[in-house]
Amino acid sequence: MKMWDGRFSKALNSRVNDFNSSISFDCRMYREDITGSIAHATMLGRCGIIEQSEAELICKTLKEILSDIENNRLEFDFEAEDIHMFIESVLTERIGDTGKRLHTSRSRNDQVALDIRMYLKREIAEIKALIIRLEEVLCDIASKHTESVMPGYTHLQRAQPVTLGHYLMAYAQMFARDIVRLNEIYAHTNILPLGSCALAGTTYPIDRHFVAEQLGFDTVTENSMDGVSDRDFAIELASALSIIMMHLSRFSEEIILWCSGEFAFVELDDAYSTGSSIMPQKKNPDIPELVRGKTGRVYGDLTTLLTLMKGIPLAYNKDMQEDKEAIFDAIDNTKICLELFASMLQTANFKTDKMRAASAYGFINATDCADYLVKKGMPFRSAYKIIGRLVAYCIDNNKSLDTLTIEEYKQFSDVFESDVYEAIDLINCVNERRCYGGPAPESVLRQISNLREFLKNA
Ligand code: ARG
């Protein structure tokens, strides 16, 4: 029998029951549901809406139900419509009429809105912790590689010299912005909807601010119709998770390329790579490939939520039950990707010799060579032209800028002196890029210490 069977004369068709039921996926919010109910019952007792003794019995029994679920003494009934109905029916089974008073001045509409907000608050904190760990891994590796020269690319063509430390700290900046975004979304989520009831509030003298305080919410929602039908916070979270995944996916793409024989900039630890069932020589970067793949899936979850919400009139509509699987999926997948990606990086072997060797080709010091002439007084555009011709000469004669003789240099401009070799030395090229945000070792060390400072208060 259903909670609402008073109005009905027939049992629900069993296929409809399965179709309607959400307990198979919303059961993961049992803790939030019970904790929310305890705060609600406490408030009802305090405000004299139910007897104090009844409130106490309800709270005590709810705590027992929670511990029974956590200790596998109580199993979810997947015939129940949802987690809210399930908990309430167990409560009523255990304490009879008193249990039936819990739902006074409450609807599942504000109850589910509360549960999701509580659940997401917890998850946001966990996701943040995973990003902080990834950031620490990046800082640790970067601090060991402030002098490991490698090519920086544009258009995937070797462009200018940077260091592995600088490269990794670029990703660290992306993840730092992700933390800022999560903090903002946490604040938007941390507003109590309970007390909105079905949509129009209640005639009972409830104290919403007391419930907010009990449950650690900053404040309460301003409008009861908005309170039950707002899912912006879930959409914002799915969007922040999509951006995190986009960052991880870009990073994955680099790792996949770097694992290739053509780059060979990194070797993943055996524990974090896989073999082939047919090709005995293979070692495949499955983790970054799956991260890249799952990024599409998380974008899909965001699209599900946006599309779900785009046409629903005020206030609650059953469509909104579809929000949970999408946001849960986005959370679960982002978390596992963050965790494994950090461990994969931590154990990876970066081949700095290969990076250094790759830097010797591709004329990545050509800009520095032009700057050398500029520092001797030549306008940049004129210097740019000369170096362009010099590079073409090198290509024709199979040389690089550092293997040209000074006589060859002088054929292109008599401004060249023997100090040009120092100016185009790759280590010097990196060391001289001391501008704020640049790849010079001291600049990267500053990036690392600023980020570590940020993480302390994140
Ligand atoms: N299982 C529902 C959901 O997830 C709970 C709210 C149901 N409210 C209702 N009026 N049917 O959205």
Residues whose N, C-alpha, C, O or C-beta is under 5 A from the ligand:
A	BS01	LIG	S22 D82 R108 N109 V112 M320 Q321
